[in-house]
C-alpha cells in the first residue's frame, strides 16, 4: 500500500473515486473533505521530480476528473450518448486545465500563495460555469451537501458557494499540513493533521445543526396540489392534444381538491401541443380550466406550456429567433402559465436554458460546424426565447409565487431574483423523465433543498415523471412521490416575506474570489517579469 501511495496515477484515481463517492444521492459527503488531497500530493511529487511535467500533470488531473464526472453524471446517456460523452470529457478537461494552472503557479510561488490561487481559481470557475453559454454547474462543490440539509443551514448567509469554500478550504489545509516538511513520520503527520481538520469540518456542521433545531418556519399557509401525470416525454406527451392532457390533469386534481385549495401546479411543458398564446386563449383546453375554476373559485393553475409566436417585422427578431420561411421568423418558448378567474392569464418564459437542447451555445460559430447535434438534459428540442427579468405570478389575494422551470432550479443567485421580486414561495415545474430510473432525477430533486435554505422559502415541486415534492424552508422534504408514479400530492406552503442575507447579496463569495484571483495572478506574473523584485 505504501508503494501505491507513492504513485501519482494511483493518487489521481483515488481523488476521482473520493469525489464521486461523496456525491448525492448515493454518496457520503464527508469524503469530499479529503478528495483533493491525493491529487495535490500527486502534483507535488511530479513537480519535485522534474520541472517539465505539464502534460503528465494534465493527464493525472484528467484521470481524476473523468472518473468524477463519469460516475456522477453517466445518466445523461439515457437522453443522449453524444451529450453524455461531451459533458463528461469536456467538463473534465476544463477542470484539468484549472489544475494545470495551479501547477504552473505552484512552481513559481510559495506554497501558501499557490494554494490560495487554486482555491480562488476553482470558485471563480464555478461562477463562470453559471453564466457562460456552456453552463454546466451540476458538479459545483457546494452542491455535494444537498442530501444533508441539516449540515448547511448557514447557506442562507453564503449560498452554495459557502459550501465550495468550505470543501476547498479543508482540502487545502489538510494537504498543507500533511505535506509540510517535518522530521515526523507519515503516521505522526497524519495524526497532527487530524485535529485541525476535524474541527474545520465539525464546527460548521454543529453550527448548522443548532440553526436547524431552532429555526421556526415563517408565514401563513396556503393549500397547494402538485400533479405528476407520468406521461412519456419521448412519445405520448407530444402526441396528445392539450385538451386531453388538461382533462386528465383536472381529474387528478379532483381527487384531492378542497374548498381551501388555492394553487394547482402541473409540470414543465405539460401542455405540449405547441400552439401560439393567442390560439391557446380561445382553446378548448383553456375553457376546461375556466370551467374548473368556476367550480373551485379559490383554485389557480400554474402549468407549463410549449408555445410560440410568429414575427413578421425583422426589427423584432433576436438571436434566439428561428427562421420559419422567407420574411417570417418564430420564437419558441418553454413557458409557465398562471390562470385564475381573471380575464387574462400571466406567463413566464424559461430563461436558464438547457445547453444544446434549448440553446445552442455560440450558435453563429457552432451551428455551421455541428449542425443539429443536441445535448438533451431535459426540455424540448428548439432554440428557445427568454426574458430578462425574473417575473413572479400574483394571485388574487396578492400572494406571489416564483415559476421556476426545470434547469433554473440549479442556479442559486438566479433563484434569489424571484424572491427579490416578492416571491413568497417557490414553484418548481420540471420533467425529469429524460434520464429513466437513474441518479439524474434524484440529484435534480436535491437542488430544491439548497434553494429552500438559501431563500428560506417553501417549495412545491411538480415533476412529470420524476419526484414531485413539498420542501420546507429548512430544506426538509415534507412529502414526495415516487418515480414513474401517476399521482397528485396535496400539501401546505408557508408564505415568507423575509429576505435572507444570501438573497440580498447573492454570490458575493464568488465575486470576492474573482478579485483575489486577479490580484494573485498579477502578483505572480509581475514577479516572473521582474525577477528579484520580491
N, C-alpha and C positions, 0 to 999 in steps of 0.2 A: 504493500500500500504506500509506503514511504517513497518508493521509486516512482509510482504512478503520480504522486503529488508533485514530483519534480518535472513532469512532462507538461508543457504548455497546452497541448491538444487535449489532454485529459481534463485540465483545469477549465478550458474553454467549454468543453462538453458539459462539465459539471455545472458551470454557470447557467448554461441553457436549460438544463433539467431543473435546477432550482427555481429559475424564473417561471418555467412552465408549470411546475408542481405547486406554485404559490397562487395560481390564477383561479378566479371564480369559473365555474361553480363547484369544481371537484377538488380544488387545491386548498392548501393551508397557508394563509398569508404570512405567517411568521418566517417562512423560508425566504421571503423576498429581502429580509434584512441582511442576509448573508450571500445573496445570489450574485452580486457583482464582485465580491472579494476574490473568488478564484480567477476570474478573467483579469482583474487588476494585477494579481500575482503573476499570471502568465505574461502579461505585458512587461512587468518589471524584470522577470527572468530573461526574456528575449532582449530587452533593451540593454541590460547589463552584459549580456553575452556578446552582442555585436551592435554597432551603431547603424548598420544597414539592414534593417529587418521590417521595413514598412509593409512589404507585400505579405510577409509572414504574420505580422500583426493584424492586417486586414483579413487574412484568411482565418485566423483564430477567432477574431470577433465575429466574422460571418458565420462560422460554425455555431457560436453561441446564439446568435440572433435568429438564424434559420430554425434552430431547434425550438426556441421560444415561440416564434411566430407560427410555425407549423403545428405544434401541439395545441396551441390555444385557439387558432383560427382556421384549422383544417376544414371545418364545417362549411366554409364558403364553397367548397367543391360541389355541394348539393345544388347550388344555384348556377355556378359556372366554373368548370375546370380551369379554363384560362384565367378567370378572375382570381381564383384561389392562388394559383402559382404566381400570378403577377403581384398580388398583395403580399404574399409571404416573401418572395425573393426580393422585391424592390424595397419593401419596408425594412427587411433585414439588412439590405445594402446601405440604406440611409443611416441606420443605427451604427453599422460598422464604420462608415466614414466619420461619424462623430467620434468613435473610439480611436480611429487613426489620428484625428486632430488632437485628441488628448495625448496620444503618444508623442506627437511632434512637439507639443508644448512641454511635456514631461522631460524631454531630452534637453531642453533649453532653460528650464526653470526649477526652482526649489520645489520639493515635494508638496508642501502645503499649497503653494500657489497653483501648481498644476492640478491638484485635486479639486480646488475651488473652481478652476476653469472647467473641469469635467462636470461638476455639479451645475454650474450656471449654463453651460452649453447644452446639457441634456434637458433642463427645464425650458430653455429657450426653444429647443427643437420641438418639445411637446406643444408649446404655444403656437409655433409655426404650423404644426400639424393640425391645428384647429382652424386655421384661416386660409391656407393656400388651396389651390384647385384640386390637388390630390389629397385632400384632407382625409386622414385615417387615424383618429386619436383613440381607437379602441383599446390600445395597449399602453396608454399613458399610465404611469406608475401609480398615481393616486387612485386609480380605479380598482386596484387589487383588493381593497378592503370592502368592496361593495356588498359582499355577503355577510359582513360583520359590522353592521351599523352601530352596535354598542361601542366599538373601538374608536369611532371617528365622529363623534357628536360635535367636536370642535371644527368640523368642516363648515359650520355656519359662520365661522370667522375667517377661514382660509380658503374654502373651496377645495376641490380635489388636488390643486397644486400644493396645498399643505401636506397632503399625503406623499406626493412626489418628493418634496423637500425632506420629509421625514425618512423615507426609504433611502434616498441617496446619501443623506447625512449620516445615517447609521452605517451604511456600507463603507463610506469613505473613512469614517473614524475607526471602524473595525479594521479596515485594510491598513490604515496608518499605524495603528498600534501593533498589529501582527507582523508588519514588515519593517518596523523601526529597528535599526541596528542596535543590538544588545548582546551581552555575553550570555544571557539566559537561554536555556534550551527552548525548543519549539513548544513543548508542553507548558513550560513556565510562561512563555509569551502568551499563549492562548489563555491561560488562567488569568493573567494580568488584564487581558482584553475583556474577559467575561463580565466583570462587574460594571465598568462604564457603559458597555454596550447594552447590558441588561437594563440598566437604569434608563438609557435613552429610549428603549422600547417600552418599558413599563410605565414611565411617568405619563406619556400621552394617553395610554390605554386607561390607566387609573383615573386620570382627569376626565376622560370621556365617559367612563362608567358612572362617575359621580354626576356629571351633567345629565346622562341618560336617566338615572334614577330620579333626579329632582326636576326634570323638565316637565312642565304642565302643558298639555295640548290646549291651544288657544282658539277661541272663536265659537260662534253659534254654529249649529249644524244644519245641513241640507241633505235630503234623501236623494240618492243617485242610483240609477241602474246602469250597469255596463253590460253590453251584449257581446257574445262571442258566437258568431254564426257558423264557424268551422266550414268555410267554403274553400275548395281547392283553388288557389290563385292561378295555377297554370292552365286550368281547363274551365271548370264550372263557373268561376267568378266572372270572367269576361265574356261568357256566352249566355249569361242570364240577364234579361231585361231588368231595369231598375224597379219596375212595378212589382215584379215577383220577389225581388230582394227586399223591397220595402215591406211588402205584405208579410214576409217571413219574419223580419225583424220586429215588426209591431206585434205579431203573435207571440214572439219570445218575450217581449216586454210585458204583454198582458198577463203572463204567468206570475209576475211579481209586482206590478204597478199598484200603488195605493193612492189615496187622496192626497198624501203628503209628498209623492214623488215629484221632484222639480226638474231633474235632468235625466235624460236617457241618452247614453253615449254609445255610438257604434264605431266600428273600426275605420282605419285609413282606406280610402278609395272603395268603401263597401258598395257605393253606387258607381259601378264600373262600366256602365254602358257608354259613357263618354258622350254627353250631349252638352251643347252650349248652355250657359246660365239662363239666357232668355227663353230657351225651349224648356228647360227644367222648371222654370217658374210656372208655366201653364201645363205641366205634365201630369199624367195620372198618378205618378209617384208622389208628387207634392200634394195633390188633392187627398190622397190617402193619409198623409201626415197631418194635414189640416183637419180632416175629419176626426182623427185620433185625438188631436189637441182639443177639439170641441168637447169630446167625451171626457177628457182629463185636462181641465183648464190650466192646472199648475204645470203640466208637463212641457218641457222644452227640449228640443232634439239637437244634439251636437254629433253630426255624422260626417264621415269622409266621402269625397266625391272625386271622380276623374272627369275633368271638364276641359273646355277650350273656348276660344273665341277667334273669329277671323279679323284680320287687319287689312284694310284696303288702302290706307294712306301710308306711304313709305316713311314719313317723318315719325310715325308711331311705333315703328319696329325697334326691337332691341337686339342685343347679341344672342339672346335665347330664342328669338322668333325663328320659326321654321318656314321655309318656302313651301307653299301649297301648290301654286301654279303661277304663271307669269302675272305679276301685278297683285297677287294675293298671298298674304302670309298668315300663319296661325300661331297663336300662343297656347301651349298646353299647360294645365295646372293640376297639381296634386293639392286639392283644397279641402278645407273643413267648412261645413255649413252650420249655422245656428238658426233654428226655426222655432218660432213660438206663435202666439196668436196675433202678432203684428203683421201688417200687410206685406212687408218685405222681409228678406232674410239677411243675416250677416254672413260674411265669408272671410276666410283667411287662406293665403296661399303658402304652402310649404316653401321654406326659404333656405334651409340647410339641406342641400340635395345630395343624393347618394352618388358617389363617384362612378361615372361611366354609364349607369343605367338611367339616371335622371339628368345628368350633367356630364358632358364630355369635356374633361379638363383641357384648357388651352385649345379650344375647338379649331381655331383657324390653322393651327400647326399640326395637330394630331389627326384630325379627320381625313386629310388627304393621305396620310400615312397608314392609318389603322382602319379606315372605313367605319363600319358599324359594329366593331368589336365592343362588347359591353361587359362590364363588371357588375353582376347582378347581386346587390346586397339587400334588396328589398325595396320594391316600388313598382313602377310601371314604365315600360320602355318608351322613352321620348325625351327630348330636351325640354325641361320644364322652365316656366317663368316664375319668378319670385317677387317678393315685395320687400321694401326697405325696412319698414318698422314692424315690431312685434305687436300686432294689434290683439286686443282681448275681446271676448264676447261679453256683452252686457245683458243680463237677464231682466225680466220685467220689474223685479224689485230692486234692481241696481247691483245685484251680485255679479262679480266679474270673474270669468274663468279663462284660463290660458289654453288655447287649442294647439297642443304640441304634437306634431305629426312625425311619428316613427323615429328616424335617424336624428332628428332635432334634440331628442332627449339625451344624446351623448354629450352635448355641449353645455357646460356649466354656466359660463358667463352669458351665453346666448339665452338660456332659460331665464336668467335673472331679469332680462329686459322685459319679459311679460309681467313679472312681478313689479318692476318699476312703473309699469303702465297700469297697475292697480289689481292684477290678478290675485284673487283670494284663495283659489285652489287651482290645481293643475289637472288638466285632462290630457292624457297621452293616448292617441289613437294610432294603431300600428297594424301590421300584417303578420309578420314573423313566421309565416308558413313556408317561406322560401328555403329554409335550411333543414327541414324534416325534424326528426327527433334527436337533434344534436345539441351541443352546448350553445349554439347560436342564439336561440330564443331565450334560453335561461340567462345567458350573460346580458342580453339586451334588457331583460326584466330588472337586473340588479342596478342598472343605471338610474332607475326610478328612485331607489333608496338614496342614492347620492344627491339627486336633485331635491328630494324632500328635505334632507338635512340642511343642504346649502341654503335653501329658501325658507325653511320651516313652513312648508305648505303641504297639506294633504294632497294625495294624488288618486284619481280614478283612472284606471288604465283599461282600455278596451282593445283586445287583440283579436284579429280574425281567427287565426289558428296559432296559438302560442299560449301565453298565460295572461289572462285578464286578472286584475287585482285591485285592491284598495290598499294604499300605503299611507301611514300616518306621518305626522310631522317629525317623528323621531326616526323615520326610515324603516319602521317595522311593517312587514306585510301582514295586514289585519285579516284579509281573506283573499282567496285566489281560486282560479280554475285550474284544470289540467290541460296539457297539450292534447289536441285532437278531440276536444270535448265541445259539443254544442250546448251552450249554457248561458243563462242570464244570471247576473250576480247583483244583489241589492246591498247597499251599504250607506254609511253616512260620511260626509266630508265636513271638516271644520273650516270656517272662513276666517283666515288670519290676515290682519292688516299691517302687522308689524314687519319692518324691513330688517333683515339680518345685516351684520357688518359686511359679509361677503356680497350680498345683494347690492349694497350701496357702493362697494369698492371694486368688485369684480376680480379679475386675475392679477391683482397687484403684485403677488409673488412672482409671477411670470414676467411682468413688466420690469420689476426690480432686477430680476436675473439677467434680462437682456442688457440693462445698463451696466451691471457688473461685468458681464461677459465682454462687452465692448471695451471697458476700461482695462481689464486684464489683457485682452488681445493687443491693445495699443501699447501697453507696458512691455509685453514680450516682444512685439515687433520692434519697438524703439530700442530695446536692449540688444537685439540682434543687429540692427542697423548702426548703432553707436556703441561698439564694444568698449568695455571699461568704464562706461558711464555709471554703472551701479556696483 
